[in-house]
Amino acid sequence: MQSIINCKNPQEADIILLPANYDKTSSGGKGADKGPKAIITFLDRQIEFYNPLTDSNPTQTHHIACVPHRDLNALSPGKVVALIARQFETYYKKKKFIITLGGDHSVSNGPFAALAHIDNPKEITLLHIDAHFDLRDYDEYNDKPWGPYAHCSVIRRASELGFPVVSVGMRAYSREELSYAQEHITFFRWDDPGISWAPPTPERIIKAIKTRRVYLTIDADGFDPSVMPSTGTPVAGGLSWRYALALFQKTFQEKDIIAADLTEVAPQSFDLRRPAALQSPDRLTVQNAAQLVYNLIAWKTARDMI
């Protein structure tokens, strides 16, 4: 069986997969805590090593490792953020390229907090792919509010830390979020039903990014549900697979992507050994998520070798 990921010695790797098995603050369907293991399992066993988008095989030139899994659901949101921030900071200081795998979107607070602590957030733009703004000041959805680190507040917290934000794919949000967005961030809505509507070109989005360095934060529901149906809060009309790949590829070519995360992949059940699961929404979601992660690795390693 093929295997590309070493989870025993991440200190020796070039690429770090940081699993964040946490799903307490999500307000829709649950299961995002199962996303990291499913993605890493699929990536390790089912993805073709050769990447046609870059005409390269990253496994031949770089070492890929994952940090050991740990169930974080027993921890408070604040402790989860602090733990992920410490892990991220450790590997970031060692010049690793880190892809954090959620988990609900609140886990992205960890890398944001680490970067704000050791770097200048004003010099790092967040390219944010999502169906939602995630700009609520507090959690309005759960019977037990989760405080400042809820999944629906993650970009609000990042903005308050000083990160410039360029958000893409918005099509479900509150009036208050829209008002905050209009004042504090740059965004591209995806909710125009007009028959002649076409998404902005990748060039237009990248032009809105004013810094050289970029952090890529991707919520699975930013994609159309036909691409990643198993996510907690799917919203019709999202980014197509081809459009997203074109946007990411051009961003890697023109900017310095320093790290990334992929959150809200929420399989209800996933077992590579069960043939009956091959056509399930979970299988499609995890397969595309794993392929996306491998593409991110390929784009990053190809750029670094130029």
C-alpha positions in Angstrom: 0.0 0.0 0.0 1.3 3.4 -0.9 2.1 5.8 1.9 3.4 9.3 1.7 2.9 10.7 5.2 5.2 10.2 8.2 3.4 10.9 11.4 6.2 9.9 13.7 8.8 12.6 13.0 7.1 15.8 11.9 10.2 17.8 13.0 12.0 16.4 10.0 9.3 17.3 7.4 9.0 20.2 4.9 5.2 20.1 4.9 3.2 19.7 8.1 -0.4 18.6 8.3 -1.8 19.8 11.6 -5.0 18.0 12.5 -7.5 19.9 14.7 -10.1 17.3 15.7 -12.6 19.7 17.2 -16.3 20.3 16.5 -18.1 21.9 19.4 -18.9 25.4 18.1 -20.5 24.4 14.8 -24.2 25.2 14.5 -25.2 23.0 11.6 -24.5 19.3 11.0 -21.7 17.8 13.1 -18.8 15.6 12.0 -16.1 18.1 11.3 -13.9 16.5 14.1 -13.8 13.4 11.8 -12.5 15.4 8.9 -8.7 15.5 9.6 -8.3 11.7 10.0 -10.5 11.0 6.9 -8.5 13.5 4.8 -5.1 12.2 5.9 -6.2 8.6 5.4 -7.4 9.3 1.9 -4.4 11.4 1.1 -2.0 8.7 2.3 -3.7 5.9 0.3 -5.7 7.1 -2.6 -4.2 10.2 -4.2 -2.0 9.9 -7.3 1.5 11.0 -6.5 2.0 12.7 -9.8 0.3 16.1 -9.9 -0.6 17.2 -13.4 -1.3 20.8 -12.4 2.3 21.3 -11.6 3.9 18.4 -13.6 5.6 17.4 -10.4 5.6 14.7 -7.6 6.0 16.5 -4.3 6.6 13.2 -2.5 9.9 12.8 -4.4 11.3 16.2 -3.4 9.7 17.0 0.0 8.9 15.2 3.2 5.2 15.4 4.3 4.2 14.6 7.9 1.3 15.0 10.2 1.2 15.9 13.8 -0.3 13.1 15.9 -4.1 13.2 16.2 -5.7 14.2 19.4 -9.4 14.6 20.3 -10.0 18.2 21.3 -13.7 18.1 22.0 -13.2 17.9 25.8 -11.4 21.3 25.8 -12.9 24.7 25.9 -12.7 26.9 22.8 -10.0 29.1 24.4 -7.9 26.1 25.3 -8.3 24.6 21.8 -7.1 27.9 20.2 -4.1 28.1 22.6 -3.1 24.5 21.9 -3.3 24.9 18.1 -1.5 28.2 18.3 1.4 26.7 20.2 1.7 23.8 17.7 1.5 26.1 14.7 4.1 28.5 16.1 6.5 25.7 16.8 6.6 24.5 13.2 6.2 27.9 11.6 9.4 29.1 13.4 11.1 26.1 11.8 10.1 27.3 8.3 7.6 24.5 7.7 4.6 24.9 5.4 1.6 24.1 7.6 -1.8 23.1 6.5 -4.2 23.0 9.5 -7.1 20.5 9.0 -10.3 21.1 10.9 -12.5 20.7 12.6 -15.0 23.5 12.7 -13.8 26.9 11.4 -13.1 28.1 15.0 -9.8 26.1 14.9 -8.4 28.7 12.5 -8.2 31.1 15.4 -5.1 29.1 16.5 -2.9 29.9 13.5 -4.2 33.5 13.4 -3.3 34.0 17.1 0.2 32.5 16.5 0.9 34.6 13.4 -0.2 37.8 15.3 2.1 36.9 18.1 5.3 36.2 16.1 4.7 38.3 13.0 3.1 41.5 11.8 -0.6 40.6 10.9 -0.9 43.8 8.8 1.6 42.3 6.3 -0.4 39.0 5.9 -3.7 39.0 4.0 -6.2 36.3 4.7 -7.7 34.9 1.5 -10.9 33.6 2.9 -13.1 31.1 1.0 -16.5 30.6 2.6 -20.2 30.7 2.1 -20.4 32.9 5.2 -18.6 36.0 6.4 -18.0 34.5 9.8 -18.0 38.1 11.1 -20.5 37.7 14.0 -19.2 39.3 17.2 -20.6 36.4 19.2 -22.3 33.0 18.7 -26.1 33.5 18.1 -26.8 30.0 16.9 -26.2 27.6 19.8 -28.2 27.3 23.0 -24.9 27.4 24.8 -22.9 30.3 23.2 -19.2 29.5 22.7 -17.9 33.0 23.3 -15.4 34.9 21.1 -13.9 31.8 19.4 -17.1 30.4 17.8 -16.9 29.2 14.2 -19.2 32.1 13.1 -16.8 34.7 14.6 -13.4 33.5 13.3 -12.9 36.2 10.6 -14.1 38.9 13.0 -11.4 37.9 15.4 -8.8 37.9 12.7 -9.8 41.3 11.5 -9.6 42.6 15.0 -6.1 41.2 15.2 -5.1 43.4 12.3 -5.1 41.0 9.3 -6.3 42.4 6.0 -9.1 40.1 4.8 -10.2 39.3 1.2 -13.3 37.1 1.4 -14.7 35.1 -1.5 -17.9 33.2 -1.9 -20.3 34.9 0.5 -23.9 34.0 0.1 -25.4 33.5 3.6 -24.9 36.3 6.2 -26.6 38.7 8.5 -27.2 42.4 7.9 -24.8 43.1 10.8 -22.1 41.0 9.2 -22.5 42.8 5.9 -22.2 46.2 7.6 -19.0 45.1 9.3 -17.6 43.7 6.1 -18.3 46.9 4.1 -16.3 48.9 6.7 -13.4 46.5 7.5 -12.7 43.9 4.8 -12.7 43.4 1.0 -15.2 40.8 -0.2 -16.7 39.2 -3.3 -20.3 38.0 -2.8 -21.6 34.9 -4.6 -25.3 35.6 -4.2 -26.3 37.3 -7.4 -29.1 35.3 -9.1 -28.9 37.2 -12.4 -28.8 35.1 -15.5 -25.8 37.1 -16.8 -23.9 37.0 -13.5 -20.4 35.6 -13.8 -17.9 35.3 -10.9 -15.0 37.8 -10.7 -11.9 36.7 -12.5 -9.1 35.3 -10.3 -7.0 38.3 -11.5 -9.5 40.7 -10.0 -9.5 38.9 -6.6 -5.7 38.7 -6.5 -5.5 42.4 -7.4 -7.5 43.1 -4.2 -4.7 41.5 -2.1 -2.3 44.2 -1.3 0.3 42.3 0.7 3.0 39.9 -0.7 2.3 37.2 1.9 -1.0 35.4 2.1 -2.6 32.9 4.4 -5.3 30.8 2.7 -8.3 29.8 4.9 -10.8 27.5 3.2 -14.2 26.5 4.6 -15.6 23.5 2.7 -18.9 25.2 2.4 -17.3 27.9 0.2 -17.5 25.3 -2.5 -20.8 24.4 -4.2 -22.3 21.4 -2.4 -21.9 19.4 -5.6 -18.1 19.5 -4.8 -18.1 19.0 -1.0 -21.6 18.0 0.2 -20.6 16.6 3.6 -20.2 19.9 5.5 -22.0 21.3 8.4 -23.8 24.2 6.7 -23.9 23.7 2.9 -25.2 26.6 0.8 -26.2 26.2 -2.8 -24.3 28.2 -5.5 -20.8 28.1 -4.3 -17.4 28.1 -6.0 -17.0 25.4 -8.7 -14.0 23.1 -8.5 -12.4 24.4 -11.6 -12.8 28.1 -10.6 -11.3 27.5 -7.2 -8.3 25.6 -8.6 -7.7 28.4 -11.0 -7.9 31.0 -8.2 -5.6 29.1 -5.9 -3.1 28.2 -8.6 -2.7 31.9 -9.7 -2.5 33.0 -6.1 0.4 30.6 -5.5 2.1 31.9 -8.6 1.8 35.6 -7.8 1.9 35.6 -4.0 3.8 34.0 -1.1 1.4 31.6 0.5 2.8 31.2 4.0 0.3 28.6 5.4 -3.3 27.3 4.8 -6.2 25.6 6.5 -9.1 23.6 5.3 -12.1 23.3 7.7 -15.7 22.0 8.0 -15.1 18.8 6.1 -17.7 16.7 8.1 -18.1 13.1 7.1 -20.7 11.2 9.0 -19.1 7.9 8.3 -16.0 7.1 6.3 -14.3 3.8 5.7 -12.0 3.2 2.8 -12.6 -0.6 3.2 -16.3 -0.4 2.5 -17.1 -0.5 -1.2 -20.6 0.6 -0.5 -19.2 4.0 0.6 -17.5 4.7 -2.7 -20.3 6.8 -4.2 -21.4 8.4 -0.9 -21.4 12.2 -0.3 -18.8 11.5 2.4 -16.5 9.8 -0.1 -16.9 12.6 -2.6 -16.2 15.3 0.0 -13.2 13.6 1.5 -11.7 12.7 -1.9 -12.0 16.3 -3.1 -10.7 17.6 0.2 -7.7 15.3 0.1 -7.0 16.2 -3.6 -7.2 19.9 -2.7 -4.7 19.5 0.1 -2.3 17.7 -2.2 -2.7 20.4 -4.8 -1.8 23.0 -2.2 1.3 21.0 -1.4 2.2 20.7 -5.1 1.7 24.4 -5.8 3.8 25.4 -2.8 6.6 23.0 -3.5 6.7 23.8 -7.2 6.9 27.6 -6.4 9.7 27.1 -3.9 11.8 25.1 -6.4 11.7 27.9 -9.0 
